[in-house]
Amino acid sequence: MKTNRRTFLTGVSAAAATAFSGAAGAQTVIEDIIRSPRRGAWGDQFDARASQGGKVASNLPIFSPETVSYIERAILDYSNIVGQGGWQRVPDTKKLELGVSDPDVETLRRRLMVSGDLSQRAGMSQAFDSYVDAALKRFQARHGLPADGVTGRYTYSALNVPAAVRLGQLETNLVRLRAIAGNLEDRYVAVNIPAAEIEAVERGRVALRHTAIVGKVDRQTPILDSKINEIIINPYWNAPASIVRKDIIPLMRKNPSYLTDNNIRLIAPDGSEVDPLNVDWSTDDAEKYRFRQDPGKINAMASIKINFPNTHAVYMHDTPQQGLFRDLDRFYSSGCVRVQNVRDLVTWILKNTDGWNRRRIEQTIQTDQDVRIAVADPVPVHFTYVSAWSTGDGVVHFRDDIYGRDGASELQISTAL
């Protein structure tokens, strides 16, 4: 079932910042950058500030009044970039990385300077040196890409989204952030679908951040607001009707032992168990049964299910396929949300529920018994769609518009590659 994208030369010297305040000044600075001496090797010690440095990670929640202020500032900066002609397209035919010397590195330098990832003090050169390496890693981290300092196809695609399109993306997401940021609780869980990421927020700061797997383009995770009211340890999995129809029945037609191999039982409307061999799988008659998978290591939800009332019949859960969390495009599910290190999140959710500390959670998992826990203080949960935001300090994040809700085809990078 098969995708932080991160203001305009904000960390440069005071003189450069002053120069960028006007159109003519901005053009002068860019021209100075382009005309600066070429250097094939760097004799001085690496200066992180020349790569613009600064941490991309932050404990500021995506939804906060501060984030709204930062994204408003980013919009002003990107408006300035667009007004100066945006950035040049970086040729995408070569693998550029540390140690390479190539004319395209100069184009990459200019691109990273305009977006604020590389300081003008790094100068111009065909050498892919430690300055460019650090700057590219910063760019990749802002865009939710593996920060490996190598120009792969996803990095090139992100680099070559036009500045005007990025500005529009910021403006679109400002509206979303304004609608939510002022109405959040002291303690909540936020699932950001385009980022495939979860934040557990307490007192205005991120207490936990989790990698997630969310819905495929044709089985999208919905936008919703609810409250987490129940945790199930070692849950039974009841396959949704859509999965029965689209996945399980076709699999049974190919492999009649599929249900038995995966500990899935057929339950009739009267509650009795039905032998799969007594079902005609060439028809859709099986849709009238309930498909229930026993608890255990191969259960589709693994050890944990996080419940909250909603009309979409979705939930959050563990998964036996932990390797999927390492993938770049994490849009594999049928709408529900899989959570990496889910036991940490559950421990945080149950912190005010008497008797349910981490040790007891782990002990209960080992029993393989289905146990339901009512959350003493139901925790608000928000499934959201934010593909661009800023956490301040010149850090602007961008993500793929995986569901095509931002209105520009250039932003659907993963689906285009």
ROMIZA-900574 format. One record per residue: residue in one letter; y, x, z of N, C-alpha, C in turn. Coordinates in pm, whole numbers, plus 50000, padded with zeros to 5 digits. Example, Ala and Ser with C-alpha at 12.3 -4.5 7.8 and 13.67 -1.06 7.14 Angstrom:
<recs>
resn|n_north|n_east|n_up|ca_north|ca_east|ca_up|c_north|c_east|c_up
A|49431|51319|50780|49550|51230|50780|49670|51320|50780
S|49775|51285|50708|49894|51367|50714|50003|51290|50787
</recs>
This chain:
<recs>
resn|n_north|n_east|n_up|ca_north|ca_east|ca_up|c_north|c_east|c_up
M|49882|50086|50000|50000|50000|50000|50123|50089|50000
K|50139|50149|49944|50252|50242|49952|50376|50181|49997
T|50986|50486|50112|51026|50528|50073|51022|50513|50194
N|51904|51117|50750|51904|50985|50731|51986|51008|50613
R|51952|50895|50492|52043|50926|50386|52180|50944|50453
R|52263|51056|50461|52376|51090|50553|52518|51095|50489
T|53169|51349|50545|53260|51265|50473|53324|51367|50401
F|53385|51378|50363|53428|51458|50249|53489|51587|50296
L|53420|51701|50288|53464|51833|50331|53531|51829|50467
T|53470|51750|50562|53536|51732|50689|53533|51855|50776
G|53440|51946|50750|53429|52063|50837|53497|52186|50783
V|53572|52174|50675|53636|52293|50620|53758|52329|50700
S|53823|52438|50662|53938|52488|50736|54051|52389|50736
A|54143|52406|50829|54256|52315|50841|54338|52315|50713
A|54350|52429|50649|54427|52437|50525|54364|52352|50417
A|54229|52359|50407|54160|52278|50306|54173|52131|50336
A|54161|52093|50463|54172|51954|50501|54310|51901|50464
T|54412|51981|50485|54546|51940|50449|54559|51924|50298
A|54496|52018|50228|54504|52012|50082|54441|51886|50026
F|54335|51838|50089|54265|51721|50038|54339|51591|50064
S|54446|51596|50137|54518|51474|50170|54586|51414|50048
G|54607|51491|49943|54669|51439|49823|54587|51473|49702
A|54608|51398|49594|54528|51418|49473|54546|51558|49416
A|54672|51601|49402|54696|51733|49344|54639|51842|49433
G|54654|51826|49564|54602|51925|49657|54451|51935|49648
A|54385|51817|49638|54239|51818|49629|54192|51893|49506
Q|54260|51869|49393|54220|51935|49271|54238|52086|49282
T|54346|52129|49351|54370|52272|49369|54258|52337|49447
V|54215|52270|49554|54108|52326|49636|53980|52338|49556
I|53946|52234|49480|53825|52238|49399|53832|52353|49299
E|53950|52369|49235|53964|52476|49137|53951|52613|49202
D|54005|52626|49325|53991|52752|49397|53845|52783|49426
I|53772|52678|49459|53629|52697|49486|53559|52748|49360
I|53587|52682|49248|53519|52716|49124|53553|52858|49079
R|53678|52902|49104|53721|53032|49055|53694|53145|49153
S|53639|53113|49271|53620|53218|49370|53519|53321|49319
P|53523|53446|49370|53441|53556|49317|53292|53524|49320
R|53223|53564|49214|53078|53547|49208|53013|53657|49290
R|52913|53619|49368|52841|53719|49447|52693|53695|49433
G|52620|53794|49387|52477|53779|49369|52401|53804|49497
A|52464|53869|49595|52399|53897|49724|52504|53881|49833
W|52457|53852|49952|52548|53828|50064|52534|53944|50163
G|52642|54020|50174|52637|54135|50262|52666|54100|50406
D|52744|53992|50426|52779|53958|50564|52671|53872|50627
Q|52675|53864|50758|52575|53787|50832|52590|53639|50801
F|52481|53567|50792|52486|53425|50761|52571|53352|50865
D|52665|53272|50817|52753|53193|50902|52720|53046|50879
A|52660|52982|50977|52617|52843|50960|52734|52753|50925
R|52852|52789|50970|52966|52703|50942|52997|52696|50793
A|52959|52797|50718|52983|52797|50575|52893|52699|50503
S|52788|52654|50568|52703|52551|50509|52744|52413|50557
Q|52856|52409|50630|52907|52289|50697|52829|52261|50826
G|52710|52316|50840|52636|52309|50966|52638|52170|51027
G|52636|52166|51158|52642|52039|51228|52509|51965|51227
K|52480|51896|51334|52355|51823|51343|52363|51692|51265
V|52260|51661|51194|52252|51532|51126|52198|51425|51220
A|52104|51464|51306|52046|51369|51402|52150|51330|51506
S|52138|51209|51557|52232|51159|51657|52162|51055|51742
N|52206|51040|51866|52151|50933|51951|52240|50809|51948
L|52335|50805|51853|52419|50687|51834|52341|50583|51754
P|52329|50461|51803|52256|50359|51727|52325|50328|51596
I|52248|50286|51499|52306|50244|51372|52400|50127|51393
F|52361|50037|51482|52445|49920|51509|52528|49945|51635
S|52653|49977|51615|52745|50000|51727|52887|49996|51675
P|52985|49964|51762|53125|49967|51718|53165|50105|51665
E|53108|50211|51725|53141|50347|51678|53094|50367|51534
T|52975|50318|51503|52924|50334|51367|53012|50260|51267
V|53059|50144|51303|53149|50069|51214|53275|50152|51187
S|53332|50211|51291|53450|50295|51275|53422|50415|51186
Y|53306|50479|51207|53271|50597|51128|53248|50562|50981
I|53186|50449|50954|53162|50413|50814|53292|50374|50746
E|53387|50318|50819|53518|50289|50762|53588|50421|50723
R|53575|50522|50806|53632|50652|50775|53562|50714|50654
A|53431|50698|50648|53355|50752|50535|53399|50685|50404
I|53427|50555|50409|53472|50485|50289|53604|50543|50238
L|53695|50576|50330|53820|50639|50289|53793|50774|50224
D|53704|50851|50281|53673|50984|50226|53607|50973|50088
Y|53511|50881|50076|53445|50866|49947|53538|50806|49842
S|53634|50723|49884|53736|50674|49791|53816|50791|49736
N|53845|50889|49821|53917|51009|49779|53833|51089|49679
I|53702|51101|49707|53613|51173|49615|53612|51105|49478
V|53597|50973|49479|53595|50898|49353|53726|50914|49280
G|53838|50910|49356|53969|50926|49295|53988|51061|49229
Q|53915|51162|49275|53923|51296|49217|53817|51319|49109
G|53750|51212|49070|53653|51226|48961|53509|51236|49004
G|53483|51220|49133|53344|51224|49180|53287|51363|49179
W|53156|51372|49159|53090|51503|49153|53012|51518|49023
Q|52991|51642|48986|52921|51673|48862|52771|51652|48878
R|52708|51608|48770|52564|51592|48772|52497|51729|48777
V|52394|51742|48861|52320|51867|48873|52200|51862|48778
P|52190|51957|48686|52072|51957|48597|51943|51956|48678
D|51850|51870|48636|51731|51846|48720|51602|51897|48658
T|51612|52002|48577|51492|52051|48508|51426|52171|48574
K|51489|52225|48680|51437|52347|48741|51415|52329|48891
K|51323|52405|48944|51300|52407|49088|51390|52516|49148
L|51491|52473|49221|51583|52567|49284|51550|52577|49433
E|51541|52699|49483|51510|52722|49623|51557|52860|49663
L|51544|52892|49791|51591|53019|49844|51535|53136|49764
G|51625|53227|49722|51583|53345|49648|51601|53335|49498
V|51620|53213|49447|51637|53193|49303|51780|53230|49263
S|51795|53289|49146|51926|53313|49086|51928|53243|48951
D|52021|53146|48936|52023|53065|48815|52161|53002|48799
P|52212|52987|48676|52343|52923|48656|52353|52784|48717
D|52241|52711|48724|52244|52576|48781|52276|52576|48930
V|52257|52689|48996|52289|52699|49139|52440|52679|49159
E|52520|52726|49065|52665|52707|49077|52699|52558|49074
T|52634|52484|48987|52657|52339|48981|52612|52273|49111
L|52500|52319|49165|52452|52266|49293|52552|52297|49404
R|52607|52417|49405|52708|52453|49506|52827|52357|49501
R|52879|52335|49377|52994|52245|49365|52961|52105|49417
R|52842|52059|49381|52800|51925|49426|52795|51918|49579
L|52738|52017|49643|52725|52018|49789|52861|52037|49856
M|52952|52107|49791|53087|52123|49847|53162|51990|49846
V|53153|51917|49738|53226|51791|49727|53179|51690|49831
S|53050|51686|49858|52997|51591|49957|53008|51641|50099
G|53060|51765|50118|53082|51815|50252|52963|51883|50316
D|52861|51911|50239|52744|51978|50295|52758|52130|50290
L|52842|52180|50201|52863|52324|50186|53013|52352|50189
S|53053|52445|50275|53194|52480|50286|53238|52564|50167
Q|53365|52552|50132|53422|52634|50026|53412|52783|50060
R|53401|52815|50187|53393|52956|50226|53265|53022|50178
A|53168|52942|50137|53044|53000|50085|53066|53062|49947
G|53175|53023|49880|53206|53082|49751|53113|53037|49641
M|53135|53091|49520|53053|53056|49405|52962|53172|49367
S|52841|53141|49332|52743|53241|49293|52625|53171|49229
Q|52553|53243|49146|52429|53188|49091|52312|53206|49187
A|52337|53271|49300|52230|53299|49396|52208|53181|49490
F|52084|53138|49499|52046|53036|49599|52018|53112|49728
D|52122|53124|49811|52115|53206|49931|52102|53117|50054
S|52115|53179|50171|52097|53106|50296|52204|52999|50316
Y|52324|53018|50257|52428|52917|50266|52383|52790|50193
V|52338|52807|50072|52294|52693|49992|52170|52629|50054
D|52081|52711|50105|51959|52660|50168|51992|52567|50284
A|52081|52611|50373|52118|52528|50488|52191|52403|50443
A|52279|52415|50343|52354|52300|50294|52262|52196|50230
L|52166|52243|50149|52075|52149|50085|51986|52079|50188
K|51943|52151|50289|51863|52089|50394|51943|51982|50467
R|52071|52010|50488|52158|51910|50552|52169|51786|50463
F|52190|51807|50334|52197|51695|50240|52067|51614|50243
Q|51954|51683|50240|51825|51614|50240|51807|51532|50367
A|51843|51589|50481|51829|51517|50608|51915|51391|50608
R|52035|51399|50550|52124|51283|50545|52066|51172|50456
H|51981|51210|50364|51924|51113|50271|51780|51078|50304
G|51735|51116|50423|51600|51079|50467|51491|51149|50391
L|51521|51265|50333|51422|51342|50258|51371|51458|50341
P|51253|51508|50313|51205|51627|50385|51304|51741|50366
A|51353|51796|50475|51455|51902|50468|51387|52036|50443
D|51339|52055|50319|51266|52177|50286|51349|52275|50203
G|51472|52236|50165|51557|52327|50090|51512|52351|49947
V|51434|52260|49892|51383|52274|49755|51426|52152|49674
T|51471|52174|49551|51521|52063|49469|51408|51994|49393
G|51336|51907|49460|51234|51826|49396|51297|51705|49331
R|51213|51618|49276|51264|51506|49198|51341|51406|49284
Y|51298|51383|49407|51372|51290|49493|51507|51348|49531
T|51513|51478|49557|51640|51542|49592|51735|51537|49474
Y|51687|51567|49355|51772|51559|49237|51824|51416|49216
S|51737|51319|49233|51779|51180|49214|51888|51141|49313
A|51874|51185|49437|51975|51155|49539|52106|51229|49509
L|52095|51354|49466|52214|51432|49431|52292|51368|49318
N|52223|51305|49224|52286|51257|49103|52321|51109|49102
V|52313|51044|49217|52371|50910|49228|52523|50927|49222
P|52592|50860|49129|52737|50879|49116|52813|50847|49245
A|52922|50917|49267|53002|50897|49387|53052|50754|49398
A|53088|50691|49286|53136|50553|49290|53028|50457|49337
V|52903|50486|49300|52792|50403|49345|52771|50420|49495
R|52780|50544|49543|52767|50567|49688|52880|50497|49764
L|53001|50498|49709|53113|50428|49773|53082|50279|49783
G|53033|50221|49676|52996|50080|49679|52888|50050|49780
Q|52793|50142|49793|52685|50126|49891|52741|50124|50033
L|52835|50213|50061|52899|50215|50193|52973|50084|50219
E|53045|50035|50120|53123|49911|50138|53030|49792|50163
T|52920|49787|50089|52823|49678|50108|52765|49680|50249
N|52731|49797|50296|52667|49807|50427|52766|49794|50542
L|52893|49821|50518|52994|49795|50621|52996|49647|50657
V|52984|49562|50559|52981|49418|50584|52862|49383|50674
R|52746|49442|50645|52627|49414|50727|52646|49463|50870
L|52700|49584|50883|52719|49640|51017|52819|49559|51098
R|52928|49517|51035|53028|49438|51107|52970|49306|51158
A|52878|49250|51082|52821|49121|51119|52730|49129|51240
I|52679|49249|51268|52580|49264|51375|52631|49345|51494
A|52707|49451|51467|52736|49553|51568|52803|49499|51694
G|52885|49396|51683|52956|49348|51800|52880|49248|51884
N|52758|49213|51843|52684|49106|51911|52548|49151|51962
L|52537|49278|51997|52407|49329|52039|52394|49337|52191
E|52271|49332|52235|52242|49330|52377|52245|49472|52435
D|52234|49479|52568|52234|49610|52635|52105|49686|52605
R|52000|49612|52576|51869|49672|52551|51803|49596|52437
Y|51766|49668|52330|51708|49599|52214|51630|49697|52127
V|51552|49639|52036|51478|49717|51935|51531|49678|51799
A|51566|49779|51717|51616|49753|51582|51523|49819|51480
V|51476|49741|51385|51395|49792|51274|51485|49798|51151
N|51512|49919|51101|51592|49932|50980|51498|49949|50861
I|51489|49848|50777|51389|49844|50672|51406|49955|50568
P|51526|49976|50509|51537|50082|50407|51506|50221|50462
A|51538|50245|50590|51510|50375|50651|51366|50385|50698
A|51293|50272|50703|51158|50269|50759|51160|50339|50894
E|51248|50292|50980|51270|50356|51109|51302|50251|51215
I|51266|50283|51338|51288|50191|51451|51367|50263|51558
E|51466|50194|51614|51542|50247|51727|51523|50156|51848
A|51488|50215|51961|51489|50144|52089|51617|50185|52159
V|51706|50090|52178|51842|50120|52223|51865|50067|52364
E|51928|50149|52445|51960|50110|52584|52097|50167|52621
R|52182|50078|52669|52318|50116|52711|52394|50192|52601
G|52381|50146|52480|52459|50201|52371|52409|50331|52313
R|52292|50377|52354|52236|50501|52301|52089|50481|52265
V|52042|50559|52168|51903|50549|52125|51814|50617|52228
A|51728|50537|52291|51633|50593|52389|51510|50649|52318
L|51465|50580|52213|51349|50623|52134|51376|50594|51987
R|51325|50681|51903|51333|50657|51758|51192|50677|51701
H|51148|50581|51622|51011|50583|51569|51011|50571|51418
T|50924|50646|51354|50897|50627|51212|50817|50498|51195
A|50846|50425|51089|50780|50297|51066|50723|50290|50925
I|50633|50195|50905|50587|50156|50772|50621|50009|50758
V|50692|49975|50651|50737|49837|50632|50682|49781|50501
G|50728|49661|50466|50668|49588|50355|50692|49643|50217
K|50592|49626|50131|50604|49663|49990|50709|49575|49923
V|50751|49618|49803|50854|49543|49731|50808|49400|49704
D|50679|49381|49676|50629|49246|49648|50579|49173|49772
R|50588|49237|49889|50554|49170|50016|50654|49220|50121
Q|50777|49179|50107|50886|49239|50183|50887|49200|50330
T|50926|49297|50412|50951|49269|50554|51077|49185|50564
P|51073|49074|50637|51189|48983|50641|51299|49031|50736
I|51419|48980|50714|51529|48998|50809|51512|48891|50916
L|51516|48931|51042|51499|48832|51149|51556|48882|51281
D|51576|48789|51372|51617|48819|51510|51527|48739|51602
S|51472|48805|51703|51383|48736|51796|51381|48813|51928
K|51282|48785|52012|51264|48859|52137|51117|48892|52155
I|51090|49018|52185|50953|49062|52210|50906|49002|52342
N|50808|48914|52335|50765|48842|52455|50622|48870|52496
E|50547|48944|52411|50406|48967|52442|50357|49097|52379
I|50278|49169|52457|50207|49287|52408|50058|49258|52418
I|49986|49286|52309|49841|49268|52312|49776|49405|52295
I|49696|49441|52392|49620|49566|52385|49481|49535|52330
N|49435|49617|52239|49307|49596|52170|49300|49456|52108
P|49394|49426|52019|49400|49290|51965|49292|49262|51861
Y|49255|49135|51852|49183|49089|51734|49285|49082|51621
W|49238|49106|51497|49329|49091|51383|49284|48973|51301
N|49372|48875|51287|49347|48761|51202|49420|48782|51070
A|49347|48800|50963|49408|48833|50835|49494|48718|50785
P|49620|48745|50749|49706|48640|50692|49647|48585|50562
A|49683|48462|50531|49629|48397|50411|49659|48477|50286
S|49778|48541|50281|49814|48617|50161|49721|48737|50141
I|49683|48803|50252|49593|48918|50242|49451|48873|50207
V|49409|48759|50263|49277|48705|50229|49270|48679|50079
R|49374|48615|50027|49374|48575|49886|49389|48695|49792
K|49484|48785|49823|49517|48894|49732|49427|49017|49749
D|49373|49034|49869|49302|49159|49896|49155|49139|49931
I|49129|49059|50035|48992|49054|50088|48895|48987|49991
I|48932|48871|49937|48840|48802|49847|48807|48889|49724
P|48905|48952|49659|48870|49042|49548|48781|49158|49591
L|48802|49210|49713|48717|49319|49762|48574|49272|49785
M|48559|49150|49836|48424|49097|49859|48349|49076|49728
R|48422|49045|49622|48357|49027|49492|48301|49159|49440
K|48364|49270|49481|48318|49402|49438|48216|49461|49535
N|48234|49431|49664|48148|49490|49766|48111|49383|49869
P|47997|49318|49854|47957|49208|49943|47944|49248|50090
S|47935|49378|50120|47923|49420|50260|48058|49457|50321
Y|48169|49432|50250|48302|49474|50297|48333|49417|50436
L|48310|49289|50457|48342|49228|50587|48261|49291|50699
T|48131|49307|50676|48044|49365|50779|48083|49508|50809
D|48113|49585|50704|48151|49726|50722|48279|49740|50803
N|48366|49639|50797|48496|49647|50864|48506|49557|50986
N|48392|49514|51038|48387|49433|51161|48474|49307|51152
I|48472|49244|51034|48550|49122|51013|48453|49004|51011
R|48483|48906|51094|48399|48786|51105|48465|48668|51036
L|48383|48582|50976|48432|48458|50916|48420|48347|51019
I|48532|48281|51049|48532|48174|51148|48567|48042|51080
A|48480|47945|51093|48501|47813|51033|48606|47735|51111
P|48661|47628|51051|48762|47546|51121|48714|47492|51255
D|48583|47472|51271|48532|47420|51399|48506|47531|51501
G|48537|47657|51464|48522|47769|51557|48390|47842|51545
S|48300|47794|51465|48170|47861|51450|48182|47978|51353
E|48091|48075|51370|48091|48191|51282|48005|48165|51160
V|48052|48209|51044|47985|48182|50916|47932|48313|50859
D|47811|48311|50808|47754|48429|50744|47819|48448|50607
P|47880|48565|50580|47944|48588|50450|47851|48567|50332
L|47719|48587|50353|47622|48570|50244|47609|48424|50203
N|47657|48331|50288|47649|48189|50257|47775|48135|50190
V|47865|48225|50151|47991|48185|50089|47989|48222|49941
D|48038|48133|49858|48048|48161|49714|48179|48236|49689
W|48172|48368|49675|48291|48451|49661|48348|48449|49520
S|48280|48382|49427|48335|48370|49292|48443|48263|49286
T|48455|48184|49392|48559|48081|49403|48656|48120|49514
D|48752|48032|49538|48849|48056|49647|48814|47976|49772
D|48688|47932|49782|48646|47851|49897|48666|47926|50029
A|48655|48059|50024|48665|48138|50148|48801|48125|50214
E|48902|48079|50141|49036|48067|50199|49041|47967|50313
K|48943|47878|50321|48946|47779|50429|48898|47837|50561
Y|48841|47961|50558|48794|48025|50681|48900|48117|50740
R|48881|48147|50868|48965|48247|50933|48891|48379|50931
F|48962|48486|50893|48903|48620|50886|48952|48698|51008
R|48862|48720|51104|48901|48783|51231|48829|48916|51248
Q|48907|49021|51265|48851|49155|51285|48844|49187|51434
D|48728|49238|51477|48708|49271|51618|48799|49388|51659
P|48832|49396|51789|48906|49514|51838|48825|49640|51814
G|48895|49752|51805|48826|49880|51786|48908|49976|51703
K|48853|50093|51682|48926|50200|51615|48960|50168|51470
I|48879|50086|51401|48910|50056|51262|48986|49925|51247
N|49019|49860|51358|49099|49738|51353|49232|49767|51282
A|49278|49675|51199|49400|49695|51120|49522|49720|51207
M|49519|49673|51332|49631|49695|51424|49599|49804|51526
A|49481|49864|51513|49438|49970|51605|49446|49921|51749
S|49529|49986|51832|49524|49959|51976|49628|49862|52027
I|49735|49836|51950|49849|49761|52003|49904|49662|51902
K|49942|49543|51952|50018|49446|51873|50138|49403|51955
I|50256|49401|51893|50380|49360|51959|50422|49227|51900
N|50423|49123|51982|50450|48987|51935|50591|48941|51968
F|50646|48857|51879|50775|48792|51901|50778|48668|51813
P|50832|48557|51864|50832|48433|51786|50912|48448|51656
N|50854|48405|51544|50927|48404|51417|50852|48319|51317
T|50925|48268|51220|50866|48177|51122|50793|48251|51009
H|50801|48383|51008|50740|48461|50900|50600|48511|50934
A|50556|48486|51057|50423|48531|51103|50408|48682|51093
V|50515|48756|51120|50508|48902|51120|50514|48953|51263
Y|50475|49078|51280|50472|49141|51411|50478|49292|51391
M|50483|49368|51498|50478|49514|51494|50345|49557|51552
H|50295|49673|51507|50162|49711|51554|50132|49857|51529
D|50024|49900|51590|49968|50034|51569|49891|50031|51436
T|49839|50145|51395|49758|50149|51273|49656|50262|51285
P|49536|50242|51229|49439|50352|51226|49472|50456|51119
Q|49566|50424|51029|49603|50514|50920|49728|50595|50956
Q|49715|50681|51056|49830|50756|51106|49889|50851|51002
G|49808|50897|50908|49858|50989|50807|49967|50931|50719
L|49972|50798|50708|50073|50735|50623|50215|50759|50673
F|50230|50785|50803|50365|50808|50857|50427|50938|50804
R|50345|51025|50749|50398|51151|50695|50449|51135|50552
D|50423|51021|50490|50464|51001|50352|50614|50977|50341
L|50669|51014|50227|50812|50995|50203|50845|50848|50184
D|50768|50779|50102|50790|50636|50077|50696|50556|50167
R|50751|50498|50272|50666|50429|50370|50680|50276|50354
F|50655|50228|50232|50664|50086|50202|50528|50040|50155
Y|50436|50024|50250|50296|49998|50218|50246|49863|50270
S|50314|49805|50367|50254|49694|50440|50272|49562|50366
S|50214|49458|50423|50227|49323|50367|50336|49244|50437
G|50428|49314|50502|50542|49249|50568|50557|49285|50714
C|50444|49308|50782|50451|49351|50922|50496|49497|50930
V|50526|49542|51051|50581|49676|51070|50486|49760|51155
R|50440|49871|51098|50355|49964|51172|50445|50068|51240
V|50410|50106|51361|50496|50191|51443|50423|50319|51480
Q|50484|50432|51446|50427|50560|51489|50455|50581|51638
N|50359|50639|51709|50372|50659|51855|50406|50528|51925
V|50334|50424|51886|50364|50290|51935|50349|50278|52086
R|50262|50361|52146|50243|50349|52291|50367|50390|52368
D|50447|50483|52312|50574|50517|52375|50668|50397|52375
L|50672|50327|52262|50759|50210|52252|50714|50099|52346
V|50584|50076|52352|50532|49971|52441|50559|50004|52587
T|50546|50130|52624|50578|50171|52761|50723|50140|52793
W|50813|50164|52698|50956|50136|52715|50979|49985|52725
I|50912|49907|52642|50928|49761|52645|50882|49704|52778
L|50774|49761|52833|50713|49707|52957|50767|49773|53084
K|50873|49850|53076|50921|49925|53192|50957|49835|53309
N|50996|49710|53282|51031|49616|53390|50922|49512|53414
T|50804|49534|53356|50691|49443|53378|50598|49507|53480
D|50591|49451|53597|50517|49511|53709|50372|49542|53672
G|50330|49662|53711|50191|49701|53698|50153|49759|53564
W|50249|49766|53470|50211|49815|53338|50285|49944|53303
N|50239|50052|53366|50293|50184|53333|50207|50247|53223
R|50245|50366|53180|50174|50431|53069|50026|50454|53102
R|50001|50492|53226|49863|50521|53263|49775|50398|53249
R|49823|50283|53297|49741|50162|53289|49724|50118|53144
I|49827|50135|53063|49816|50103|52921|49705|50184|52856
E|49705|50316|52883|49603|50403|52824|49464|50366|52874
Q|49452|50337|53001|49321|50300|53057|49269|50171|52995
T|49358|50076|52974|49317|49948|52916|49273|49965|52771
I|49341|50052|52698|49302|50078|52559|49158|50129|52552
Q|49119|50211|52648|48985|50269|52647|48875|50165|52667
T|48910|50047|52722|48808|49945|52748|48767|49868|52623
D|48850|49873|52517|48827|49796|52394|48830|49645|52419
Q|48882|49603|52534|48892|49461|52565|49029|49407|52524
D|49030|49287|52469|49153|49222|52425|49231|49174|52548
V|49349|49235|52573|49430|49203|52692|49571|49165|52648
R|49617|49050|52695|49752|49002|52662|49845|49021|52781
I|49963|49076|52754|50061|49105|52859|50191|49031|52826
A|50234|48945|52918|50362|48877|52901|50474|48971|52944
V|50572|48994|52858|50683|49083|52890|50774|49014|52989
A|50798|49077|53104|50876|49014|53211|51018|48983|53167
D|51079|49074|53093|51215|49053|53042|51212|49071|52891
P|51184|48964|52816|51170|48975|52671|51284|49056|52608
V|51244|49152|52524|51340|49246|52465|51381|49198|52326
P|51512|49182|52301|51557|49141|52168|51509|49238|52061
V|51470|49184|51946|51429|49268|51833|51502|49219|51709
H|51552|49312|51630|51629|49279|51510|51570|49354|51390
F|51522|49279|51291|51479|49339|51165|51601|49336|51072
T|51648|49452|51030|51774|49463|50960|51759|49538|50827
Y|51864|49534|50747|51863|49603|50618|51994|49678|50603
V|51992|49807|50639|52111|49892|50628|52071|50019|50554
S|52128|50040|50436|52090|50155|50354|52195|50265|50354
A|52307|50245|50425|52410|50349|50434|52488|50330|50563
W|52513|50440|50634|52589|50434|50758|52639|50573|50791
S|52720|50583|50896|52769|50713|50940|52763|50721|51092
T|52725|50837|51141|52721|50860|51286|52831|50956|51330
G|52933|50972|51245|53047|51056|51282|53027|51202|51247
D|53127|51283|51281|53122|51427|51256|53096|51458|51109
G|53145|51372|51019|53126|51397|50877|52986|51373|50827
V|52902|51307|50905|52763|51284|50865|52749|51141|50811
V|52725|51130|50682|52707|51000|50618|52563|50990|50569
H|52494|50886|50609|52353|50869|50578|52334|50770|50465
F|52240|50799|50376|52204|50707|50269|52053|50693|50261
R|52008|50573|50223|51867|50547|50200|51849|50475|50067
D|51728|50479|50016|51698|50402|49895|51717|50253|49923
D|51773|50184|49825|51783|50039|49832|51651|49981|49780
I|51548|49996|49861|51412|49970|49818|51390|49826|49769
Y|51459|49729|49830|51443|49589|49790|51550|49542|49692
G|51636|49633|49647|51736|49599|49546|51843|49504|49594
R|51886|49519|49719|51986|49427|49775|52128|49481|49772
D|52146|49604|49726|52280|49663|49725|52349|49648|49590
G|52279|49600|49489|52342|49566|49364|52360|49679|49264
A|52294|49794|49281|52306|49903|49186|52168|49963|49162
S|52125|49965|49037|51991|50015|49007|51974|50162|49042
E|52085|50240|49040|52077|50382|49073|52032|50407|49215
L|52042|50306|49301|52007|50322|49441|51860|50293|49469
Q|51788|50245|49371|51645|50219|49387|51566|50339|49336
I|51585|50452|49404|51531|50580|49357|51380|50580|49358
S|51321|50537|49467|51175|50545|49481|51102|50461|49380
T|51156|50342|49350|51087|50255|49257|51104|50300|49112
A|51205|50388|49090|51231|50434|48954|51151|50561|48920
L|51102|50632|49021|51032|50758|48997|50881|50738|48984
</recs>
